[in-house]
């Protein structure tokens, strides 16, 4: 059961990576075909870059926090077992 869940997560991760690339390409095409001055296109592009970098930062911080919690729990269990 656990192995099946991991395989599903890997496939989902691969699929979402492809979707991310597709949406970035669509955004760039949309900006290229937009009938606005270059200043407006640059504003939209920088807003998009900001949102994407914020999303990556949130994911990294959340993952690091989860890993720190797991390490802390392992160390806490080891200390507790030594005391018993």
C-alpha positions in Angstrom: 0.0 0.0 0.0 2.8 2.4 0.9 4.7 1.6 -2.2 1.6 2.3 -4.4 1.2 5.7 -2.7 4.8 6.6 -3.3 4.5 5.7 -7.0 1.3 7.8 -7.3 3.1 10.8 -5.6 6.1 10.5 -8.0 3.8 10.4 -11.1 1.8 13.4 -9.7 5.1 15.3 -9.1 6.2 14.6 -12.7 2.9 15.6 -14.1 2.8 18.8 -12.1 6.3 19.7 -13.2 5.1 19.5 -16.8 2.1 21.6 -16.0 4.2 24.2 -14.4 6.4 24.5 -17.5 3.3 24.7 -19.7 1.9 27.5 -17.7 5.1 29.5 -17.7 5.2 29.1 -21.5 1.6 30.3 -21.7 2.3 33.3 -19.5 5.3 34.3 -21.7 3.2 33.9 -24.9 0.5 36.0 -23.4 3.0 38.7 -22.4 4.5 38.6 -25.9 1.1 39.0 -27.6 -0.2 41.7 -25.2 -1.0 45.0 -26.9 0.4 47.2 -24.1 3.6 49.2 -23.7 6.8 47.5 -22.7 6.5 49.0 -19.2 3.2 47.2 -18.5 4.6 43.9 -19.9 7.6 44.3 -17.6 5.4 45.0 -14.6 3.3 41.8 -15.3 6.5 39.8 -15.9 8.1 40.9 -12.6 4.8 40.2 -10.7 4.8 36.7 -12.2 8.4 36.1 -11.3 7.7 37.3 -7.7 4.8 35.0 -7.3 6.7 32.0 -8.7 9.8 32.7 -6.4 7.5 33.1 -3.4 5.9 29.8 -4.1 9.3 28.1 -4.3 10.4 29.8 -1.1 7.2 28.7 0.8 7.6 25.1 -0.4 11.3 25.0 0.7 10.7 26.5 4.1 7.8 24.2 4.7 9.9 21.1 3.7 12.8 22.3 5.8 10.6 22.8 8.8 9.1 19.3 8.4 12.6 17.8 8.2 13.7 19.7 11.3 10.7 18.4 13.2 11.5 14.8 12.2 15.1 15.2 13.3 14.1 16.7 16.6 11.6 13.9 17.2 14.3 11.3 16.5 16.8 13.0 18.8 14.1 13.4 21.5 13.2 9.7 21.3 16.9 8.7 21.5 17.4 10.8 24.6 14.3 9.5 26.2 15.3 5.9 25.5 18.7 6.5 27.1 17.1 7.9 30.2 14.9 4.8 30.6 
